Amino acid sequence: MRAAIRSREAHVEMKRLAGGSLRAAGYNEREKLLVVELTSGTYQYAGVSPEVWRRFSSASSPWSYFRDNIEEEFAAKRVR
């Protein structure tokens, strides 16, 4: 899946990720903005480091990484 989400803050190209409620995610390094598409909606997380994105997008279980390291650590803003 190569979709793009445009928001006021940034343009983010999405990468398909599977597991749990996770559908896709994308990252804008310049803005340090992570966008995560879940079955319940699409959310933005600001202030996410490139290292967190790298670990999340390459994790053997992205859903577990998301729950343990992103969902609990960063404030979410629903965009869809």
C-alpha positions as CSV (number, residue, x, y, z in Angstrom):
1,M,0.0,0.0,0.0
2,R,1.4,3.3,-1.0
3,A,-1.1,5.9,0.1
4,A,-0.4,9.4,1.2
5,I,-2.0,11.3,3.9
6,R,-2.0,15.1,3.7
7,S,-2.6,17.1,6.8
8,R,-1.9,20.7,7.8
9,E,1.3,19.6,9.4
10,A,3.0,17.3,6.8
11,H,2.8,14.9,3.9
12,V,3.3,11.2,5.0
13,E,3.7,8.2,2.8
14,M,2.1,5.2,4.4
15,K,3.5,1.7,4.7
16,R,1.3,-1.4,5.2
17,L,1.9,-3.0,8.6
18,A,-0.2,-5.9,10.0
19,G,-1.1,-7.2,13.4
20,G,-3.7,-6.4,16.0
21,S,-5.6,-3.3,15.0
22,L,-2.7,-2.0,13.0
23,R,-3.3,-1.3,9.2
24,A,-0.5,1.1,8.1
25,A,1.9,3.7,9.3
26,G,4.0,6.5,7.9
27,Y,6.6,8.9,9.1
28,N,7.7,12.5,8.2
29,E,11.2,12.8,9.6
30,R,11.5,16.6,9.0
31,E,8.3,17.1,11.1
32,K,9.0,14.1,13.5
33,L,5.4,13.1,12.8
34,L,4.2,9.6,12.9
35,V,0.8,8.7,11.4
36,V,-0.8,5.3,12.3
37,E,-3.9,3.8,10.7
38,L,-5.8,1.5,13.0
39,T,-9.1,-0.2,12.5
40,S,-10.6,2.5,14.8
41,G,-9.2,5.4,12.8
42,T,-6.1,7.3,11.8
43,Y,-3.9,9.1,14.4
44,Q,-0.9,11.4,14.4
45,Y,1.8,11.3,17.0
46,A,4.1,14.3,17.2
47,G,7.7,14.4,18.5
48,V,8.6,10.8,17.4
49,S,12.3,10.3,16.8
50,P,13.6,8.7,13.6
51,E,14.9,5.8,15.8
52,V,11.5,5.0,17.1
53,W,10.1,5.0,13.6
54,R,12.9,2.7,12.4
55,R,12.3,0.3,15.2
56,F,8.5,0.4,14.8
57,S,8.5,-0.1,11.0
58,S,11.0,-2.9,11.1
59,A,9.7,-4.7,14.2
60,S,8.9,-8.4,14.0
61,S,5.7,-7.5,15.8
62,P,4.8,-3.9,14.9
63,W,1.5,-4.0,16.9
64,S,3.4,-5.0,20.1
65,Y,6.0,-2.3,19.5
66,F,3.3,0.3,18.9
67,R,1.4,-0.6,22.1
68,D,4.5,-0.7,24.3
69,N,6.5,2.2,22.9
70,I,4.3,4.6,21.0
71,E,0.7,4.4,22.2
72,E,1.7,4.8,25.9
73,E,4.5,7.4,25.3
74,F,3.1,9.9,22.8
75,A,-0.2,11.9,22.7
76,A,-2.5,11.0,19.9
77,K,-4.4,13.3,17.6
78,R,-7.2,11.7,15.6
79,V,-7.1,12.8,12.0
80,R,-9.7,10.4,10.5
